[in-house]
Amino acid sequence: MTPFSRRQFVAGIAATAVGGFAASWGGEASANEGLLEPRLTLKTPQDGRRTVALTLDACPGGFDAKIIAALVEWRVPATLFVTGAWMHSNPAGLAALLAHPDLFAFGNHGAHHVPAILGERRIFGLRVAGDLQSIRDEVGRGEEAIMAATGAKPVWYRGATALYSPAAVPAIEGMGFSIAGYSLNADMGASLPAEAVMYRMRQAKDGDVIIAHTNQPNRPSGAGVIAGVRALLDQDVRFVRLDALTQSVASM
């Protein structure tokens, strides 16, 4: 993928479709000191059916097996953004995902959940990468861990905190990845109560890319993800994986 200029990234891009689906992707400056916070939405078929993409981050932590069990039971596809650290610590969780390749696609969430941010600071308690080489190492080692586990190269990358220094974006794209933003934050880092998560999810609009988490089994937000998925299914919402999408850069 051709790297974006900062202006292209902030303004957004167009995308082409695969199998009737496409993505519209852009970013805007975060309130957190000028960092970029990408937005990703689906350009859906005009068939009258609401379509969303469910993405679940597996940051370092545990494995919320209840979420995955519900998705398997209801045959709901999802894209799992996994860290190398999570896969190492959760072999049973990884095996549960690998057992259903028809449902679960893997996205790269980095090796150790290090934000793709330059400089000396902490974001949400996490020490940032600091320089471009450290960002490339985090992305590349995360990719290696996924390829070792799945045999396939991931094509989407979502950095820890989903915030990026502007210079990080072309560096990551230069490694062959598309940046996975989102348009609906369901659980605010697995911090919300179940009722709030369910309410947010059931309000999803056609084309929304939903972010939630599956690495906090002891928090109530997981029950809200399950209830939110059930509410959307009851509304006849269609779920798609991000690997059903492809992107192309529009000249600006």
C-alpha positions in Angstrom: 0.0 0.0 0.0 1.3 3.5 -0.8 2.0 5.4 2.3 -0.3 8.3 3.2 0.8 11.9 3.6 -0.4 13.4 6.9 -3.0 15.4 4.9 -4.3 12.2 3.2 -4.5 10.4 6.5 -6.4 13.1 8.3 -8.7 13.7 5.4 -9.5 10.0 4.9 -9.4 7.6 1.9 -11.7 5.7 -0.4 -11.6 1.9 -0.8 -12.5 -0.7 -3.3 -14.7 -3.7 -2.6 -14.2 -7.4 -2.4 -17.3 -9.5 -2.5 -19.5 -6.5 -2.3 -17.9 -5.0 0.8 -15.4 -2.1 1.1 -13.9 0.1 3.7 -13.7 3.8 4.1 -10.8 4.8 6.2 -9.4 8.0 7.6 -8.1 9.5 10.8 -8.3 12.6 12.9 -6.0 14.2 15.4 -6.6 12.8 18.9 -7.0 15.2 21.8 -4.0 13.4 23.2 -1.3 15.8 22.1 -1.8 15.6 18.4 -1.8 11.9 18.0 -3.8 10.3 15.3 -6.9 8.1 16.0 -7.9 6.3 12.8 -11.5 5.7 11.9 -12.6 2.7 9.8 -16.1 2.1 8.5 -17.6 -0.3 6.0 -19.1 0.7 2.6 -21.9 -1.9 2.6 -24.1 -3.3 -0.1 -27.3 -1.4 -0.7 -29.5 -4.4 0.0 -31.3 -3.0 3.0 -29.5 -5.1 5.6 -27.4 -3.5 8.3 -23.8 -4.8 8.2 -21.1 -4.4 10.9 -17.6 -5.8 11.6 -16.8 -7.0 15.1 -13.2 -6.7 16.1 -11.9 -8.0 19.4 -8.5 -7.0 20.9 -6.6 -9.6 22.8 -4.2 -7.4 24.7 -1.9 -9.0 27.3 -4.2 -10.6 29.9 -6.5 -13.6 30.0 -9.0 -15.2 27.7 -12.8 -14.5 27.9 -13.9 -17.9 26.6 -17.6 -16.9 27.1 -17.4 -14.4 24.3 -15.8 -16.8 21.9 -18.2 -19.6 22.8 -21.1 -17.3 22.1 -19.7 -16.3 18.7 -19.1 -20.0 17.8 -22.6 -21.0 18.9 -24.2 -18.2 16.9 -21.8 -18.5 14.0 -20.7 -14.9 14.2 -17.5 -14.0 12.4 -15.0 -11.7 14.0 -11.5 -10.3 13.6 -9.2 -10.9 16.6 -6.3 -8.5 17.1 -3.9 -10.6 19.1 -0.5 -9.7 20.6 2.3 -12.1 20.7 2.3 -11.9 24.5 -1.3 -12.9 24.6 -0.8 -15.9 22.4 2.1 -17.0 24.5 0.1 -16.7 27.8 -3.1 -18.2 26.5 -2.5 -21.4 24.5 -6.0 -22.7 25.2 -7.5 -19.4 24.0 -5.4 -19.5 20.9 -6.4 -23.1 20.2 -10.1 -22.1 20.6 -9.7 -19.5 17.9 -7.6 -21.7 15.6 -10.3 -24.4 15.8 -12.7 -22.1 13.9 -10.9 -20.6 10.9 -14.2 -20.1 9.2 -15.2 -17.6 11.9 -12.1 -16.0 13.2 -9.5 -14.0 11.4 -6.3 -12.8 13.0 -5.0 -9.2 13.0 -1.7 -8.0 14.3 -1.8 -6.2 17.6 1.9 -6.2 18.1 4.4 -8.3 20.0 4.1 -6.8 23.4 1.3 -4.2 23.2 3.5 -1.2 22.8 1.9 2.0 21.4 3.1 3.1 18.0 4.0 6.5 19.4 7.2 8.5 19.2 8.9 10.2 22.1 9.2 9.7 25.9 5.8 9.3 27.5 3.1 6.9 28.7 -0.3 6.5 27.2 -3.0 4.9 29.4 -0.1 3.7 31.6 1.8 2.1 28.7 5.3 3.2 27.8 5.3 4.1 24.1 7.7 2.7 21.5 9.7 5.9 21.3 11.3 5.6 17.8 10.4 4.2 14.4 12.7 1.2 14.7 11.0 0.2 17.9 7.7 0.5 16.2 8.8 -1.7 13.3 10.2 -4.2 15.8 6.8 -4.3 17.6 4.9 -4.8 14.3 7.3 -7.3 12.8 7.6 -9.5 15.9 3.8 -9.5 16.2 3.5 -10.6 12.6 6.1 -13.4 13.2 4.1 -14.7 16.2 0.9 -14.8 14.2 2.5 -16.5 11.2 4.0 -19.1 13.5 0.6 -19.8 15.0 -1.5 -19.6 11.9 0.7 -20.1 8.9 -0.8 -16.9 7.3 0.4 -13.3 7.1 -2.0 -10.8 8.8 -2.8 -7.8 6.7 -4.4 -5.5 9.3 -2.5 -3.8 12.2 -4.0 -2.1 15.2 -1.5 -0.6 17.7 -1.9 -0.6 21.4 -4.2 2.2 22.5 -5.2 2.6 18.8 -3.3 6.0 18.8 -0.4 6.7 16.4 2.2 9.3 15.9 1.8 10.6 12.3 5.2 9.3 11.3 4.3 5.8 12.5 1.5 5.3 9.9 3.6 5.2 6.7 6.2 3.1 8.6 3.6 0.5 9.4 2.1 0.6 6.0 5.5 0.2 4.5 5.6 -3.2 6.2 2.5 -4.3 4.2 -0.2 -3.5 6.7 -3.5 -1.6 6.7 -4.2 0.4 9.8 -7.4 -1.0 11.6 -9.3 1.9 13.0 -12.9 1.6 14.2 -16.0 3.6 14.4 -17.8 2.3 17.5 -16.0 1.7 20.8 -18.1 -0.8 22.6 -16.4 -1.3 25.9 -13.8 1.5 26.3 -11.0 -0.9 27.0 -13.1 -3.4 28.8 -13.9 -0.8 31.4 -17.7 -0.4 31.1 -20.4 -2.3 32.8 -22.3 -4.9 30.8 -25.4 -2.8 30.4 -23.5 0.1 28.9 -21.6 -2.2 26.5 -24.8 -3.8 25.3 -26.5 -0.5 24.8 -23.6 0.9 22.7 -23.5 -2.2 20.5 -27.2 -2.4 19.8 -27.0 1.2 18.5 -24.5 0.2 15.8 -25.1 1.8 12.5 -24.8 0.2 9.1 -21.0 0.1 8.3 -19.7 0.4 11.8 -16.5 -1.3 12.8 -16.9 -2.3 16.5 -14.0 -2.6 18.9 -14.2 -4.6 22.1 -11.9 -6.8 24.1 -11.6 -10.5 24.9 -8.7 -10.4 27.3 -10.5 -9.5 30.5 -12.5 -12.5 31.6 -13.1 -11.2 35.1 -14.7 -7.9 34.1 -18.4 -7.4 33.4 -17.9 -5.8 30.0 -17.5 -9.3 28.4 -21.1 -10.1 29.3 -22.1 -6.9 27.6 -20.3 -7.9 24.4 -22.3 -11.1 24.3 -25.5 -9.3 25.0 -24.7 -6.7 22.3 -24.0 -9.4 19.7 -27.2 -11.1 20.5 -29.1 -7.8 20.3 -27.7 -7.2 16.8 -28.4 -10.7 15.6 -32.0 -10.2 16.8 -32.1 -7.1 14.6 -30.9 -9.2 11.6 -27.6 -7.4 11.5 -24.9 -9.1 9.2 -21.4 -9.5 10.6 -18.3 -9.5 8.4 -14.6 -10.0 9.0 -12.0 -7.4 8.1 -10.2 -9.8 5.8 -13.3 -9.6 3.5 -12.1 -6.0 2.8 -9.4 -4.4 0.7 -8.2 -0.8 0.5 -6.8 1.4 -2.2 -5.6 5.0 -1.7 -7.4 7.8 -3.4 -5.3 10.6 -4.6 -6.0 13.8 -2.7 
